Amino acid sequence: MKTVIIYFSESGKTKAVAKTLSKNLDTDLIEVRDLKNRNGFVGKVFSSIDAFRESKTNTVPSRVDLQNYGLIYFGTPTWAGNATPAIITIIDKCDLRGKDIVLFATMNSSGGRSAINRMKEKVESRGARVVETFTIKTKDKSVEKVGEDSENIAKLLDLSLYNY
Ligand SMILES: Cc1cc2nc3c(=O)[nH]c(=O)nc-3n(C[C@H](O)[C@H](O)[C@H](O)COP(=O)(O)O)c2cc1C
């Protein structure tokens, strides 16, 4: 059994967290892309509405085979106090029975905890056990700084403990 980090990132901050953790913890890494056009002001408004309503979206990959993984990280930016449509869509297609889960959310200032709580409800209802969660504030931080912060959190929470 192995460990995998599954994440969505629109502007690169969550990607910086996922890549740093993957390197530090020696895990597989899967980026989920959202096929919906979310550009511009209107795109952002609809993104918030979609996240708030938990609207499903089309993603690439459309589903992930988790058979070989014992520990799965799900990482997302916070949108309107919730997880992103891409991550919610993927979680709702996964067979998570018996899996250990780590959840993380990046955010400007607030709402990451409620995003995590919602993801926790979803993964637990699909048969998984959440072993750790964390949020990272990214406002005004470079991707390098976000990477550094992630490295520190990984040490602080001793995330390697959960590795498969
Ligand atoms: C549509 C949209 C909604 C957002 N809503 C929130 C929010 O509710 N709270 C918050 O602190 N940040 C919010 N943000 C900021 C992002 O969560 C934050 O910048 C995140 O780290 C971006 O991650 P990414 O670079 O991986 O896309 C929002 C950003 C977008 C685009």
The ligand as a Gaussian input file, in Angstrom:
#p B3LYP/6-31G(d) Opt

LIG

0 1
 C      -13.713000      31.829000      -6.105000
 C      -12.811000      32.021000      -4.911000
 C      -13.365000      32.029000      -3.637000
 C      -12.534000      32.179000      -2.513000
 N      -13.090000      32.133000      -1.262000
 C      -12.274000      32.265000      -0.153000
 C      -12.822000      32.193000       1.176000
 O      -14.025000      31.976000       1.395000
 N      -11.967000      32.380000       2.219000
 C      -10.620000      32.614000       2.040000
 O       -9.906000      32.789000       3.032000
 N      -10.078000      32.643000       0.783000
 C      -10.863000      32.458000      -0.305000
 N      -10.304000      32.472000      -1.566000
 C       -8.841000      32.535000      -1.686000
 C       -8.208000      31.151000      -1.906000
 O       -8.764000      30.171000      -1.045000
 C       -6.692000      31.176000      -1.628000
 O       -6.077000      32.210000      -2.324000
 C       -6.075000      29.819000      -1.996000
 O       -4.859000      29.644000      -1.295000
 C       -5.826000      29.701000      -3.499000
 O       -5.317000      28.427000      -3.778000
 P       -4.746000      28.035000      -5.220000
 O       -3.624000      29.021000      -5.529000
 O       -4.252000      26.659000      -5.052000
 O       -5.863000      28.165000      -6.199000
 C      -11.114000      32.336000      -2.685000
 C      -10.579000      32.346000      -3.979000
 C      -11.414000      32.185000      -5.093000
 C      -10.805000      32.170000      -6.469000

